[in-house]
Amino acid sequence: MSAIIQPTTLLLIILAGYLLKRFGILGPKDYRVVQSLEFDLVLPGAIIYSFATNPHQPNLLLISVFSFVASLLPPLAMYLTSRHRPIAERAFLMLNGGGFNIGCFSFPMVQAFLGPAALIPAAMFDIGNDIMVAAGTNVLTQMLLHIEPGKTLAEQGAGAGNGTISALPRVKPKDRDARRLQHRALARTIAKGFLASPAFDTYMVMVALMLCDFRFPEWIGQMAQPFSGANAFCSMVMVGMLTELPASRADCKAVGEVLAWRLPCALLFALAAWFLLPFDPMVRETAVICCLAPTAIFSTMFTDKVLGNAKLAGFTLCMTAVIGTALMVAAHLIIHI
């Protein structure tokens, strides 16, 4: 029964966030407050709680490598197959088509299906995934499409109204010193993209401590527990606050294209996790469930920064959450037939 109650509760929290906004109890921009709390405070605290209360084994880092590859390949494939599409469409597809919502969605799902022990491989899956969703996908999209960080495409003259260019022009300085400065600026952009993500930084610190066989004092887990408990609620409320029905046929098409990419990729990676990963059935099933997760919560933030359209990303997350829930339940039932 918990396998049904848990995902239903998450979907109801999304609905509650949407209704609070729809009836004017929360303002249209209030999601940014919850967004800051979730990304800068709640999610890092939940990560610390997971490592502080569960023994993480270094050999499970293989799952992290698997999830990194599963999060990296779809955006690259989307970039290569969309070379003649407008840049705004390419950016939306790349930012929302890859990566998985593990900490906010899969954690409660695998715990409901398999118990608390499944949180360990789920957290290891999220390490590799987080390299991409917390920073990598955004940095990759900006680099490949030559998008200047800190400005939306509209501010750079390439918004939805400009449907002709597939990428911003890349300026190649001829002077050696200018090229060196450009390379340094690119390196700073990449470093800032990763280091400015509290979730990514927290994961890296936790992995380093794990490899050093550090044993967390009990009080650290006790202090981090409230953040872990608030994680699913804050993230799902934020999704509800972001969700808006598509405003045009173009928006419907954009969401449909994301689904058309995500569903086959999710099934392919889920099959690979079950048949290729050299772990026991509980660990492999956890990886399967994680592969069926909805779009990453970070996609809403990066879509907002690049396209200024976080609401469409929120609707995409909501749709993939409904579909992902059905797929997770189906996968769990099939595995245990």
C-alpha positions in Angstrom: 0.0 0.0 0.0 2.9 2.4 0.8 4.1 2.0 -2.8 0.9 3.7 -3.9 0.4 6.2 -1.0 3.9 7.7 -1.2 3.8 8.8 -4.9 0.2 9.9 -4.6 1.1 12.1 -1.7 3.9 13.7 -3.7 1.5 14.4 -6.6 -1.0 15.9 -4.1 1.7 18.3 -2.7 2.3 19.5 -6.3 -1.4 20.1 -6.7 -1.5 22.0 -3.4 1.3 24.3 -4.5 -0.5 24.9 -7.8 -3.8 25.7 -6.1 -2.1 28.0 -3.5 -0.8 30.1 -6.4 -3.9 29.8 -8.5 -6.1 31.2 -5.7 -3.7 34.1 -5.0 -2.5 32.9 -1.5 1.0 32.7 -3.0 2.3 35.2 -5.5 3.6 34.4 -9.0 7.2 35.0 -8.0 7.1 33.4 -4.5 8.5 30.2 -6.0 11.9 31.9 -6.1 11.9 32.0 -2.3 11.2 28.3 -2.0 13.7 27.7 -4.8 16.5 29.4 -2.9 15.6 27.5 0.3 15.5 24.2 -1.5 18.7 24.5 -3.5 20.8 26.4 -1.0 19.7 24.9 2.3 17.2 22.0 2.3 18.8 19.7 -0.4 22.4 20.0 0.9 21.1 19.2 4.4 19.3 16.1 3.1 22.5 15.0 1.4 24.4 15.3 4.6 21.7 13.4 6.5 21.9 10.5 4.0 25.7 10.2 4.4 25.6 10.7 8.1 23.0 8.0 8.8 23.8 5.3 6.2 27.1 3.5 5.5 28.1 4.3 1.9 30.5 1.8 0.4 33.1 2.9 -2.1 32.3 0.1 -4.6 28.9 1.6 -5.1 30.6 4.5 -6.9 30.1 2.3 -10.0 26.5 3.3 -9.8 27.6 7.0 -9.7 29.6 6.4 -12.9 26.5 4.8 -14.5 24.2 7.6 -13.5 26.7 10.2 -14.8 26.7 8.5 -18.2 22.9 8.2 -18.2 22.7 12.0 -17.4 25.3 13.0 -19.9 24.4 11.1 -23.1 20.8 12.5 -23.7 21.8 16.2 -23.8 24.6 15.4 -26.2 22.3 13.4 -28.4 19.8 16.2 -28.4 22.4 18.8 -29.3 23.6 16.7 -32.2 20.1 15.9 -33.6 18.7 19.5 -33.3 21.4 21.4 -35.2 18.8 23.1 -37.5 16.4 24.0 -34.7 16.0 27.5 -33.1 18.3 28.0 -30.1 15.5 28.6 -27.6 14.0 25.2 -28.5 17.4 23.5 -28.3 18.2 25.0 -24.9 14.8 24.0 -23.5 15.2 20.4 -24.8 18.8 20.0 -23.5 18.0 21.5 -20.1 15.0 19.4 -19.5 15.6 16.2 -21.5 18.4 14.7 -19.4 19.0 14.1 -15.7 16.9 12.7 -12.9 15.0 14.0 -9.9 16.6 11.7 -7.3 16.8 13.6 -4.0 13.4 15.1 -4.1 11.4 12.3 -5.8 13.2 9.0 -6.0 14.4 9.0 -2.4 10.8 8.7 -1.0 9.8 6.3 -3.7 12.6 3.8 -3.2 12.2 4.0 0.5 8.5 3.1 0.1 9.2 0.2 -2.2 12.4 -1.2 -0.7 12.9 0.3 2.7 15.6 2.6 4.2 18.5 0.5 3.0 17.7 1.5 -0.6 18.5 5.1 0.2 22.2 4.2 0.1 22.4 3.1 -3.6 19.9 5.9 -4.5 22.3 8.4 -3.0 25.2 6.9 -4.9 23.1 7.2 -8.1 22.5 10.8 -7.3 26.2 11.6 -7.0 26.9 11.0 -10.7 23.5 12.4 -11.7 24.1 15.6 -9.6 27.4 16.3 -11.5 25.2 16.9 -14.5 21.9 18.3 -13.1 23.3 20.6 -10.5 25.7 22.2 -12.9 27.0 20.1 -15.8 24.0 20.2 -18.0 23.7 24.0 -17.7 27.4 24.5 -18.4 27.3 22.1 -21.3 24.3 23.8 -22.8 25.9 27.3 -22.5 29.2 26.1 -24.0 27.7 24.2 -27.0 25.2 26.9 -27.8 27.6 29.8 -26.9 25.2 31.3 -24.4 26.6 34.0 -22.1 26.0 33.1 -18.4 23.9 35.4 -16.4 21.7 36.6 -19.2 18.6 35.1 -20.7 18.5 34.4 -24.5 16.1 37.3 -24.9 18.6 39.6 -23.3 21.2 38.3 -25.8 18.9 38.9 -28.8 18.0 35.2 -29.3 14.7 34.7 -27.6 11.6 32.9 -28.8 10.9 35.7 -31.3 14.2 34.9 -33.1 13.5 31.5 -34.7 16.3 31.5 -37.2 19.6 30.9 -35.3 20.5 27.5 -33.8 23.3 28.9 -31.7 24.8 32.2 -30.8 27.8 33.2 -32.8 31.1 32.2 -31.3 33.7 35.0 -31.3 37.3 33.6 -32.0 39.9 36.2 -31.2 42.9 36.2 -33.5 45.3 37.7 -30.9 47.1 35.2 -28.7 46.6 37.1 -25.5 42.9 37.6 -26.3 42.5 33.8 -26.9 44.3 33.1 -23.6 41.9 35.5 -21.8 38.9 33.8 -23.5 40.1 30.4 -22.3 40.5 31.7 -18.8 37.1 33.2 -18.9 35.7 29.8 -20.1 37.5 28.0 -17.3 36.1 30.4 -14.7 32.6 29.9 -16.1 32.9 26.2 -15.9 34.4 26.3 -12.4 31.7 28.8 -11.2 29.0 26.6 -12.7 30.0 23.7 -10.5 31.3 25.4 -7.4 28.4 27.7 -7.1 26.0 24.7 -6.7 25.7 24.0 -2.9 24.3 20.5 -3.7 27.2 19.6 -5.9 29.7 21.0 -3.4 28.1 19.0 -0.6 28.2 15.8 -2.5 31.9 16.2 -3.3 32.7 16.9 0.3 30.7 13.8 1.4 32.4 11.6 -1.2 35.8 12.8 0.0 34.9 12.0 3.6 33.5 8.6 2.5 36.8 7.7 0.8 38.7 8.7 3.9 36.4 6.4 5.9 35.2 9.2 8.0 32.6 8.3 10.7 30.0 11.0 11.2 29.2 11.8 14.8 25.6 11.0 15.7 24.7 14.7 16.4 25.4 15.6 12.7 22.7 13.3 11.5 20.3 14.6 14.2 20.9 18.2 13.1 20.5 17.3 9.4 17.3 15.3 9.9 14.8 18.2 9.7 16.3 19.2 6.3 15.8 15.6 5.0 12.2 15.6 6.2 11.5 18.9 4.5 13.2 18.0 1.2 10.3 16.3 -0.7 7.7 18.7 0.6 9.6 21.9 -0.3 10.6 20.6 -3.8 7.1 19.4 -4.7 5.5 22.6 -3.4 7.9 24.6 -5.6 7.0 22.4 -8.6 3.3 23.2 -8.0 4.0 26.9 -7.7 5.9 26.8 -11.0 3.4 24.7 -12.9 1.3 26.5 -15.6 -0.6 24.9 -18.4 1.2 25.4 -21.8 0.3 28.8 -23.2 0.6 27.9 -26.9 0.9 25.1 -29.3 4.7 25.7 -29.4 4.8 25.1 -25.6 2.9 21.8 -26.0 5.3 20.8 -28.7 8.3 21.6 -26.5 7.0 19.5 -23.6 6.0 16.7 -26.0 9.5 16.6 -27.4 11.0 16.3 -24.0 8.7 13.4 -23.2 9.5 11.8 -26.6 13.2 11.8 -25.6 12.9 11.0 -21.9 10.7 7.9 -22.1 12.8 5.8 -24.4 16.0 6.9 -22.7 14.5 6.1 -19.3 13.5 2.6 -20.3 16.8 1.9 -22.0 18.9 3.0 -19.0 16.5 1.1 -16.6 17.1 -2.1 -18.6 20.9 -1.5 -18.6 20.8 -0.9 -14.9 19.0 -4.2 -14.2 21.1 -6.4 -16.6 24.5 -4.8 -16.5 25.2 -3.5 -13.0 27.0 -6.2 -10.9 25.0 -5.8 -7.7 22.3 -7.6 -5.8 18.7 -7.3 -6.9 17.8 -4.6 -4.3 20.6 -2.3 -5.5 19.8 -2.9 -9.2 16.1 -2.3 -8.6 16.9 1.0 -6.9 18.9 2.0 -9.9 16.0 1.0 -12.2 13.6 3.2 -10.2 16.0 6.1 -10.3 16.3 5.8 -14.1 12.5 6.3 -14.3 12.5 9.5 -12.3 11.1 12.8 -13.6 13.1 15.7 -14.7 15.5 17.3 -12.3 14.3 20.1 -10.0 17.4 22.0 -11.1 16.0 22.2 -14.7 13.4 24.7 -13.5 16.1 27.0 -12.2 18.4 26.8 -15.2 15.5 27.1 -17.7 14.5 30.3 -15.8 18.0 31.7 -16.1 18.5 30.8 -19.7 15.0 31.2 -21.1 13.1 33.0 -18.4 10.4 30.3 -18.7 10.6 28.3 -15.4 6.8 27.7 -15.5 7.0 25.6 -18.7 9.9 23.6 -17.1 7.7 23.2 -14.0 4.9 21.8 -16.1 7.3 19.4 -17.8 8.5 18.2 -14.4 4.9 17.7 -13.3 4.1 15.7 -16.4 7.2 13.5 -16.1 6.4 13.0 -12.3 3.0 11.6 -13.2 4.4 9.3 -15.9 7.5 8.4 -13.8 5.3 7.4 -10.9 3.3 5.0 -13.1 6.5 3.6 -14.6 8.1 3.1 -11.1 5.1 1.3 -9.7 5.0 -0.9 -12.9 8.7 -1.7 -12.7 8.5 -2.6 -9.0 5.5 -5.0 -9.7 7.2 -6.6 -12.7 10.5 -7.2 -10.8 8.6 -8.9 -8.0 6.2 -11.0 -10.1 
